[in-house]
Structures are given as C-alpha cells and as structure tokens.
Amino acid sequence: MYQVLALNLISFWILRYLLAYIFSEIIGEDGIAYGIGVSFMISSVIALLYYCYGKWRENAFFLKN
C-alpha cells in the first residue's frame, strides 16, 4: 500500500514538475506538455515493473485464505 503512495508522490510531485520545468527551459511552452507526457511514461514503466516483479502478491491479504 505504501509503495503506491510512494510511486504517486514521486510521479506527481517530483517527476512531473521537474521534467516539465526542464523541458520548458529547453523547448519553451510546449516543453511543459512534453515533460508531463514523459513523466507519465516513466511512472507507467515503474508501475509495470512493480506489478511484474514486486512482492505484492505475497503480501495480499485476500490470497492468504
């Protein structure tokens, strides 16, 4: 449960703003949209990797029956 919270905090507050700022400095106004898009792709890859390789299945309370 805390992994999802950490992923969202990193994705929304760190990656999104940081990449939007960096891309806007390089490209201009359009860089904001590119930065948000790139941050979404990075966070999606991280979430997919966590889903595929994470230990969340071992800790699922509904599977312990």
C-alpha positions in Angstrom: 0.0 0.0 0.0 2.8 2.4 0.8 4.5 1.6 -2.5 1.6 3.0 -4.4 1.7 6.2 -2.3 5.5 6.5 -2.9 5.1 6.0 -6.6 2.4 8.6 -6.8 4.3 11.1 -4.8 7.4 10.6 -6.9 5.4 10.6 -10.1 3.2 13.7 -9.4 5.4 15.9 -7.3 8.9 15.1 -8.4 9.0 13.8 -11.9 6.1 15.8 -13.3 7.2 19.2 -12.1 10.9 18.6 -12.6 10.6 17.3 -16.2 8.0 20.0 -17.1 10.5 22.6 -15.9 13.5 21.1 -17.7 11.6 20.6 -20.9 10.1 24.1 -20.7 13.6 25.6 -20.3 14.8 23.7 -23.4 11.8 23.8 -25.7 9.7 26.6 -24.3 5.9 26.4 -23.6 5.4 23.2 -25.5 8.1 21.6 -23.2 5.6 21.6 -20.4 3.3 19.2 -22.2 6.3 17.0 -23.3 7.6 16.9 -19.7 4.2 15.8 -18.4 4.0 13.2 -21.1 7.5 11.8 -20.4 6.8 11.8 -16.6 3.6 9.8 -17.3 5.5 7.2 -19.4 8.3 6.9 -16.8 5.8 6.4 -13.9 3.9 3.8 -16.0 7.0 1.8 -16.6 7.9 1.9 -12.9 4.3 0.8 -12.0 4.5 -2.0 -14.6 7.9 -3.2 -13.2 6.5 -3.1 -9.7 3.5 -5.1 -10.8 5.6 -7.7 -12.6 8.5 -8.1 -10.2 7.2 -6.7 -6.9 6.5 -8.8 -3.8 2.9 -7.5 -3.5 1.4 -10.9 -4.3 3.0 -12.5 -1.3 1.5 -9.8 1.0 -2.0 -9.7 -0.4 -4.4 -10.4 2.5 -7.1 -11.9 0.2 -4.7 -14.6 -1.0 -4.0 -16.0 2.5 -7.2 -18.0 2.8 
